[in-house]
């Protein structure tokens, strides 16, 4: 899958939400009033402006605001992101990039494991998009390099992953209902989120 320009999401240094016009825009956007098609058009426009260097771009969206946007989006809107080849790639690339930034090494002392991710309805082998996350020596690195032998392989949809990665899903329920499938060791999959500082959704 071709990799497009990545978002560069960051938590506001002051701890105050906003700070950039795109954050104020996203917070005021009444997502519930948008159809999935309209929601995608908004994201496409912001991504296009960012790629063109217009100064109004998704790269300025703070992590906290992103979490709230995902929380306010409907399942159909998130499915529309997953079905959009470019935005799907942008979201996956950005979420995995941010894993390193939000990793809490003090919670992963003496923890070494490799997780392979398979995302359904992809363009890769057997119809999956694939990533690997390696946690070892107090570091967390994710990429499309699949050279390591995984301890755990997790299969799920991109829309479920977006919700899970932003703290907008009940992870335990996703395992129980089979929306998240695990092959190999269960412990790394169940404990995975505990190794990260995932922003908490504030709700409407």
C-alpha positions as CSV (number, residue, x, y, z in Angstrom):
1,X,0.0,0.0,0.0
2,X,1.5,3.4,-0.9
3,X,2.2,5.6,2.1
4,X,1.0,9.2,1.9
5,X,2.0,12.2,3.9
6,X,1.5,11.4,7.6
7,X,-0.3,13.3,10.3
8,X,1.9,14.7,13.0
9,X,-0.5,14.7,16.0
10,X,0.7,16.0,19.3
11,X,-0.8,16.8,22.7
12,X,-0.9,20.6,23.4
13,X,2.1,21.4,25.6
14,X,0.1,23.6,27.9
15,X,-2.5,20.8,28.4
16,X,-5.2,23.2,27.0
17,X,-7.2,22.0,24.0
18,X,-7.1,24.0,20.9
19,X,-4.3,26.3,19.9
20,X,-4.6,25.8,16.2
21,X,-7.5,26.7,13.9
22,X,-8.0,23.1,12.8
23,X,-8.5,22.1,16.5
24,X,-11.2,24.8,17.0
25,X,-12.8,23.7,13.7
26,X,-12.8,20.0,14.7
27,X,-14.3,20.7,18.1
28,X,-17.1,22.8,16.7
29,X,-17.9,20.4,13.8
30,X,-21.2,18.7,14.5
31,X,-20.2,15.3,13.3
32,X,-23.5,13.7,14.1
33,X,-25.1,15.9,11.4
34,X,-22.8,14.6,8.7
35,X,-23.4,11.6,6.5
36,X,-20.4,9.3,6.1
37,X,-19.8,10.8,2.7
38,X,-19.8,14.3,4.0
39,X,-17.5,13.2,6.9
40,X,-15.0,11.8,4.4
41,X,-15.2,15.0,2.3
42,X,-14.2,17.1,5.3
43,X,-11.2,14.8,6.0
44,X,-10.2,14.7,2.4
45,X,-10.3,18.5,2.2
46,X,-8.1,18.9,5.3
47,X,-5.7,16.3,4.1
48,X,-5.5,18.0,0.7
49,X,-4.9,21.4,2.2
50,X,-2.2,19.9,4.4
51,X,-0.5,18.2,1.4
52,X,-0.6,21.6,-0.4
53,X,1.0,23.4,2.4
54,X,-1.9,25.7,3.0
55,X,-1.4,25.9,6.7
56,X,-4.8,24.4,7.6
57,X,-4.0,20.7,7.9
58,X,-4.7,17.5,9.8
59,X,-1.0,17.6,11.0
60,X,-2.0,20.3,13.5
61,X,-4.8,18.3,15.0
62,X,-4.0,17.6,18.7
63,X,-4.2,14.1,20.1
64,X,-6.9,15.0,22.5
65,X,-9.1,16.5,19.8
66,X,-8.5,13.5,17.5
67,X,-9.7,11.2,20.3
68,X,-12.9,13.2,20.7
69,X,-13.5,13.3,16.9
70,X,-13.3,9.5,16.8
71,X,-15.5,9.3,19.9
72,X,-18.2,11.4,18.2
73,X,-18.0,9.7,14.9
74,X,-20.5,7.0,14.1
75,X,-19.6,3.4,13.2
76,X,-20.6,4.1,9.6
77,X,-18.3,7.2,9.5
78,X,-15.4,5.2,10.8
79,X,-16.1,2.4,8.3
80,X,-16.0,5.0,5.6
81,X,-12.5,5.9,6.6
82,X,-11.5,2.2,6.5
83,X,-12.9,1.9,3.0
84,X,-11.1,5.0,1.7
85,X,-7.7,3.8,0.6
86,X,-5.8,7.1,1.2
87,X,-7.4,8.0,4.5
88,X,-7.2,4.4,5.7
89,X,-3.4,4.5,5.1
90,X,-3.1,7.9,6.8
91,X,-4.9,6.8,10.0
92,X,-3.0,3.5,10.3
93,X,0.4,5.2,9.7
94,X,-0.4,7.9,12.2
95,X,-1.7,5.7,15.0
96,X,1.3,3.4,14.8
97,X,3.7,6.4,14.7
98,X,2.0,7.8,17.8
99,X,2.4,4.5,19.7
100,X,6.1,5.3,20.2
101,X,5.2,8.7,21.6
102,X,2.6,7.5,24.0
103,X,4.6,4.4,25.1
104,X,5.2,4.1,28.9
105,X,8.5,2.1,29.3
106,X,8.1,2.0,33.0
107,X,5.0,-0.2,32.6
108,X,6.8,-2.5,30.2
109,X,9.9,-3.4,32.3
110,X,11.2,-6.9,31.5
111,X,8.6,-7.1,28.7
112,X,9.7,-8.3,25.2
113,X,7.3,-9.3,22.6
114,X,6.3,-8.9,18.9
115,X,2.7,-8.3,17.8
116,X,1.7,-8.7,14.2
117,X,-1.4,-6.8,13.1
118,X,-3.7,-7.9,10.3
119,X,-6.4,-5.5,9.1
120,X,-9.2,-6.9,7.1
121,X,-10.3,-5.6,3.7
122,X,-6.8,-4.5,2.9
123,X,-4.7,-4.6,-0.3
124,X,-1.9,-6.9,1.0
125,X,-1.4,-10.6,1.1
126,X,-4.7,-12.5,1.5
127,X,-6.6,-9.2,1.6
128,X,-5.0,-7.9,4.8
129,X,-2.9,-4.8,5.6
130,X,-0.2,-5.8,7.9
131,X,2.0,-4.1,10.6
132,X,4.3,-5.3,13.4
133,X,4.8,-3.7,16.8
134,X,8.0,-4.7,18.7
135,X,8.3,-3.9,22.4
136,X,11.7,-4.7,23.8
137,X,14.5,-3.0,25.8
138,X,12.1,-0.2,26.9
139,X,11.3,0.8,23.4
140,X,8.2,0.5,21.1
141,X,8.6,0.4,17.4
142,X,5.9,-0.2,14.8
143,X,6.3,-0.6,11.0
144,X,5.3,-2.6,7.9
145,X,8.5,-4.6,8.3
146,X,7.3,-8.1,9.0
147,X,10.7,-9.7,9.5
148,X,10.2,-10.6,13.2
149,X,8.5,-13.8,14.3
150,X,5.4,-12.7,16.2
151,X,4.4,-13.9,19.6
152,X,0.9,-12.8,18.9
153,X,-1.1,-12.0,15.8
154,X,-4.1,-9.8,16.1
155,X,-6.8,-9.6,13.4
156,X,-9.5,-6.9,13.3
157,X,-11.0,-4.2,11.1
158,X,-9.5,-0.8,10.7
159,X,-12.5,1.0,12.1
160,X,-12.4,-1.2,15.3
161,X,-8.7,-0.5,15.5
162,X,-9.1,3.3,15.3
163,X,-11.7,3.1,18.1
164,X,-9.5,0.8,20.2
165,X,-6.3,2.8,19.7
166,X,-8.0,6.1,20.7
167,X,-9.6,4.6,23.9
168,X,-13.1,4.7,22.4
169,X,-13.9,1.0,22.6
170,X,-14.4,-1.6,25.3
171,X,-11.5,-3.8,24.4
172,X,-12.5,-6.7,26.5
173,X,-15.9,-6.8,24.8
174,X,-14.2,-6.8,21.4
175,X,-12.3,-9.9,22.4
176,X,-15.3,-11.7,23.8
177,X,-17.5,-11.0,20.7
178,X,-14.8,-12.1,18.3
179,X,-14.3,-8.7,16.7
180,X,-10.7,-9.0,17.7
181,X,-9.1,-12.4,16.9
182,X,-5.9,-13.5,18.5
183,X,-3.5,-16.2,17.3
184,X,-0.7,-17.1,19.6
185,X,-0.1,-15.8,23.1
186,X,-3.1,-13.9,24.6
187,X,-1.3,-12.1,27.3
188,X,0.5,-9.5,25.0
189,X,-2.8,-8.8,23.3
190,X,-4.8,-8.4,26.5
191,X,-2.2,-6.2,28.2
192,X,-1.1,-4.2,25.2
193,X,-3.1,-1.0,25.9
194,X,-1.8,-0.9,29.4
195,X,1.7,0.0,28.1
196,X,0.5,3.3,26.6
197,X,-0.8,6.6,27.8
198,X,-4.0,6.7,25.8
199,X,-5.9,10.0,26.0
200,X,-9.3,9.7,27.6
201,X,-12.3,10.8,25.6
202,X,-14.1,13.7,27.2
203,X,-17.5,13.0,25.7
204,X,-20.0,15.6,24.4
